[in-house]
Each structure stands twice: as C-alpha cells, then as structure tokens.
Amino acid sequence: MNSDPKTMSTIATGAIPRRIRQTGIIGALLLTALGGLLTSQTASRAQDIPTSPSFVDDFTSFDRARWYVSDGWSNGAHQNCTWSKGLVELSDGVLSLGFEKQKLKDRDFACGEIQTKQRFGYGTYEARMKTGSGSGLNAAFFTYIGPTDKQPWDEIDFEILTKDTSKVQVNAYIAGNGKNEKLVDVAGGTENAFNDYAFVWEKDRLRWYLNGQLVNTITDPAKLPSHAQKIFFSLWGSDTMTGWLGAFSDPGRKVTLQIDRVAFTALGQPCQFPESLACSVK
C-alpha cells in the first residue's frame, strides 16, 4: 500500500482492377485494413503500455542510474518513520532496508525505501527476499504510479505484515481503489529463508506467484492496472493502522528487509536467468 509517495524523478496494397464494382473496392479495402489492424494489434500487444527495458539486478553493486533512495520525508501521518538513506545498505550482494529507533525530523523512527527511476509495463516482475519480524511493520515489494507523477494511482503489491511472517498479502489498486487483497501462506515463514515473489502483469490478467506456485489471479478488466509503474521496495511502520499491521511496538533492534535479486522481463522477451519464472510461465 502506498500513500502517494513523493518522488525525485529523477510503429501497400496492390492495384485493384477497374472491373471491380465500387462496393467491391470498398469491401476489399476494408478487409485489407482490418487484416493489417489485427496483425498490428497482435504484434504490439505487449507494447500497449510503454515500458523500460528488461533488467536483472543482483546487487553486486548499487546502480544509482536505476534506483532512487527515499530520504528525509515520509508518506503521510500514518507512517511513524522518516525515510533515511542511511537505512539502505549493500553487503555481500544483498541490499538491506532497515527500520530502527532513530529520531529524524518529527518521527522517532527511521526506515528505508528504494524506487526505480524508470517505469515498467506488462511483463514478469520478480524479487527474492527475506524479512525480519515485528508488529506494526510492513515489508513490501510493489509497483506504483500516482498523482505525483501526474498519473492515476495504480499499484500491484506483495506486502509482508511482519506481525505474522507466515503469510504475505497480495493486492492491486486501480485508480486508487483496492479491495483485491488476499493473504497467502508462506511455508517456513518469510524470516527464516529467502523466498521468491513474482507477478505476471498482462493486459487481460494479473497473476501472483510464490516460490514458483500460482497463488492468485485477477481477470476482471475493472481490476487490472493500465499505467506503467515504478518498482519499489520499502520497510515502514505505523502507530495508527493497528487493524491491518497490528499494534506497533518498538522492536528494540534494527528490523530488515533483505533483497537478494530483482528482475523485470518484458512480455515477449526471453527469460534472463535460469531460475526466472519467465522461463516457465506462459
């Protein structure tokens, strides 16, 4: 779930004999045009939404051309922490976002978030992640676009409400309307090992996968996002959203969201690494 975060963003026909009557000419032209249109639509189906190119990031280094680090602000009154670049750390090929007690501006806690500078459309989105635990916290892998980018609010989510690390919540928002959430069991929990989270976004359906297994599908056109979005990872807390996140309590330690890999594979493009869901799912 995103409350409209601030951002710094940074495509010839032959001659027709005279003996064909005018209606025949019109019919032939219409058939030719229709055939061309259908061919064009089929060929460009994956390009209905503009997208940046496919990529894989295994965090052997931090690509500042790709990622913007949120720093010095928060998403709204519901958030009890201030985004801090100091809580985005890279070590041994793993990117960690942190949440800890640290007075920053008007909040008593600090937290971490990154987002892509580019926007992405239809394709396969994948992340390999591991979370900490703690009531009142949200560890998320999601895509989002909204009013600060002069677009409607569209969003696709994996959210781990770390009060219960045995589950992950999937959801989608279309023009700011959610209510598509589903809780999915995570065997072994989100905190004990890295798990693979993925969704496949197409024009006519949206599918979520956990460790290669299909866990949710949406096909209702009214519930399918239709705007290119940025990719986000975040870890944040709330004192007020107790019904959803649980009652917040100071964990007394740094809680982390660890990201081992993230990838986007545009529709119609080859898979980019052997374990990719894009290699097997059609």
C-alpha positions in Angstrom: 0.0 0.0 0.0 1.4 3.4 -1.0 0.0 6.7 0.1 1.2 8.6 -3.0 5.0 8.9 -2.1 7.0 12.0 -3.1 9.5 11.2 -5.9 12.5 13.0 -7.4 12.2 11.6 -10.8 15.0 11.8 -11.5 5.5 1.9 -35.3 0.9 -1.3 -49.5 -1.7 -2.8 -51.2 -1.7 -3.8 -54.8 -3.8 -2.2 -57.5 -7.5 -3.2 -57.9 -8.8 -3.8 -61.5 -11.4 -1.3 -62.7 -14.0 -4.0 -63.4 -14.5 -4.4 -59.6 -17.5 -2.5 -58.6 -17.2 0.4 -56.1 -18.7 -1.7 -53.3 -16.1 -4.4 -54.0 -13.3 -1.9 -53.9 -14.6 -0.6 -50.5 -15.0 -4.1 -49.2 -11.5 -5.1 -50.3 -10.0 -2.0 -48.8 -11.9 -2.6 -45.5 -10.7 -6.2 -45.4 -7.1 -5.2 -46.1 -7.2 -2.5 -43.4 -8.8 -4.9 -40.9 -6.3 -7.5 -41.6 -3.5 -5.0 -41.1 -5.0 -3.8 -37.9 -5.4 -7.3 -36.4 -1.8 -8.1 -37.4 -0.6 -4.9 -35.8 -2.6 -5.4 -32.7 -1.2 -9.0 -32.3 2.4 -7.9 -32.8 2.1 -4.9 -30.5 0.0 -6.4 -27.7 2.9 -6.4 -25.2 3.6 -2.7 -26.1 0.1 -1.4 -25.2 1.7 0.2 -22.2 5.1 1.9 -22.8 7.9 0.1 -20.8 11.5 0.5 -19.9 13.8 -2.5 -20.9 14.1 -5.8 -19.1 16.7 -6.0 -16.4 18.2 -8.2 -13.7 19.8 -6.6 -10.6 21.6 -9.0 -8.2 23.0 -6.1 -6.2 26.7 -6.9 -6.7 26.7 -3.1 -6.7 24.2 -0.3 -6.3 23.1 1.2 -9.6 22.3 4.8 -8.9 21.1 5.2 -12.5 18.4 2.7 -11.8 17.4 3.4 -8.2 16.3 6.5 -6.3 16.7 6.3 -2.5 14.0 7.9 -0.5 15.4 10.3 2.1 14.2 12.9 4.5 10.4 12.6 4.3 7.5 10.2 5.0 4.4 9.1 3.1 1.9 10.7 5.5 0.6 10.9 9.1 0.0 7.2 9.2 3.8 6.4 8.9 5.8 6.6 12.1 9.2 6.7 10.5 11.2 9.0 8.2 12.8 7.6 5.1 16.6 7.6 5.5 19.3 6.8 3.0 21.3 5.6 6.0 19.0 2.6 6.3 19.7 1.4 2.7 22.8 -0.8 2.9 24.6 -3.1 0.5 26.6 -6.1 1.7 27.8 -9.3 0.0 25.3 -9.0 -2.9 22.3 -8.3 -0.7 20.5 -5.0 -0.4 19.0 -4.4 3.1 16.4 -1.9 4.0 16.2 -1.1 7.8 13.7 0.1 10.4 15.1 1.3 13.7 14.6 3.8 16.5 16.3 6.9 15.3 14.9 10.5 15.7 14.6 12.0 12.3 12.7 15.2 11.8 9.3 14.8 13.5 9.4 11.0 13.8 11.1 8.8 16.4 12.0 6.0 13.9 13.8 5.8 10.6 13.2 3.4 7.7 14.3 2.5 4.2 12.8 2.7 0.7 14.1 2.5 -2.9 12.3 3.0 -6.1 13.2 2.8 -9.8 13.6 6.0 -11.7 12.1 4.3 -14.8 8.6 3.0 -15.3 7.7 -0.5 -16.5 4.7 -2.1 -18.2 3.4 -5.6 -19.0 5.8 -8.4 -18.0 7.2 -10.6 -15.2 8.3 -8.9 -12.0 10.4 -11.0 -9.6 12.1 -10.4 -6.2 14.0 -12.8 -3.9 13.6 -11.5 -0.3 13.8 -12.3 3.4 12.2 -10.2 6.2 12.6 -9.6 9.8 9.6 -9.7 12.2 7.8 -7.1 14.3 4.2 -6.0 14.9 3.2 -2.7 13.3 5.6 -3.1 10.3 5.2 -3.6 6.6 7.9 -5.0 4.3 6.9 -4.6 0.7 7.8 -5.3 -2.9 5.4 -3.5 -5.2 4.9 -1.4 -8.3 3.2 2.0 -8.1 2.4 5.2 -10.1 0.2 8.0 -8.9 -0.7 11.7 -8.7 2.9 13.0 -8.0 3.8 11.6 -11.4 0.6 13.1 -12.9 -1.0 9.6 -13.3 -3.9 7.8 -11.7 -3.0 5.7 -8.7 -2.3 2.1 -10.0 -0.4 -0.4 -7.8 0.5 -4.1 -7.6 1.6 -5.5 -4.2 3.4 -8.1 -2.2 3.2 -6.9 1.4 4.5 -8.8 4.4 2.8 -7.6 7.5 5.6 -8.7 9.8 3.3 -9.2 12.8 2.8 -12.6 11.1 5.6 -13.8 8.9 3.8 -17.0 8.0 1.8 -15.0 5.3 2.1 -12.4 2.6 -0.7 -10.2 1.3 -1.2 -9.6 -2.4 -3.3 -6.8 -3.7 -3.8 -4.4 -6.6 -5.1 -0.8 -6.8 -6.8 0.7 -9.8 -7.3 4.4 -9.8 -6.8 4.3 -6.0 -9.4 1.5 -5.5 -8.0 -1.6 -3.7 -10.1 -4.3 -2.1 -8.4 -7.0 -4.1 -6.3 -8.3 -1.2 -5.6 -12.0 -0.5 -3.5 -13.5 2.3 -1.2 -16.3 1.1 0.6 -18.8 3.3 4.4 -18.8 3.2 5.8 -22.2 4.1 8.6 -21.8 6.6 7.9 -18.1 7.0 9.3 -15.0 5.4 12.0 -14.5 8.0 13.8 -17.9 8.0 14.9 -18.1 4.4 14.8 -16.2 1.1 11.6 -16.6 -0.8 10.8 -15.9 -4.5 7.9 -13.4 -5.1 6.7 -12.7 -8.6 3.8 -11.4 -10.6 3.0 -11.5 -14.3 1.1 -8.5 -15.5 -0.7 -8.7 -18.8 -3.4 -6.7 -20.5 -6.1 -9.2 -19.7 -4.9 -10.8 -16.5 -2.6 -10.4 -13.4 -1.1 -13.4 -11.7 0.9 -13.6 -8.4 3.4 -16.4 -7.7 5.2 -17.5 -4.5 8.2 -19.8 -4.9 7.0 -20.6 -8.4 3.5 -21.6 -7.4 0.4 -19.6 -8.7 -1.4 -18.1 -5.6 -3.8 -15.5 -7.1 -5.2 -14.4 -10.4 -7.3 -11.4 -11.5 -9.0 -11.2 -14.9 -11.8 -8.7 -14.3 -10.9 -5.7 -16.6 -12.1 -3.3 -14.0 -9.5 -4.6 -11.5 -6.4 -4.6 -13.8 -3.9 -1.8 -13.7 -3.3 0.1 -17.0 -0.5 2.5 -16.4 3.3 2.0 -16.4 4.7 1.9 -12.9 7.9 2.2 -10.9 9.2 -0.7 -8.8 9.5 -0.2 -5.1 10.9 -1.9 -2.0 10.1 -0.5 1.4 10.0 -1.2 5.1 8.0 1.1 7.3 5.8 1.2 10.4 2.6 2.7 11.7 1.2 3.6 15.1 -2.3 4.0 13.8 -3.0 1.2 11.3 -3.4 -1.3 14.0 -6.3 -3.2 12.4 -4.1 -4.1 9.5 -0.5 -4.1 10.7 -1.1 -4.9 14.3 -0.3 -2.8 17.3 3.1 -1.2 16.9 5.7 -1.9 19.5 9.3 -0.8 19.4 11.2 -3.9 18.3 14.3 -2.8 20.3 16.6 -3.7 17.4 17.0 -3.0 13.7 14.5 -4.9 11.6 15.5 -5.6 8.0 14.1 -6.4 4.6 16.8 -8.1 2.6 16.7 -8.3 -1.2 18.9 -10.8 -3.0 17.7 -10.1 -6.5 15.0 -8.2 -8.5 14.2 -8.6 -12.2 11.7 -7.4 -14.8 11.2 -9.3 -18.0 9.0 -7.5 -20.6 6.3 -9.6 -22.3 7.7 -11.5 -25.3 11.3 -11.2 -24.2 13.4 -14.2 -23.3 14.0 -15.1 -19.6 17.2 -13.6 -18.2 18.4 -16.2 -15.6 17.7 -19.9 -15.2 15.5 -19.6 -12.1 13.3 -16.9 -13.6 9.6 -17.5 -13.6 9.6 -16.1 -17.1 11.4 -19.2 -18.3 8.5 -21.5 -17.5 5.3 -19.5 -17.2 3.3 -18.5 -20.4 
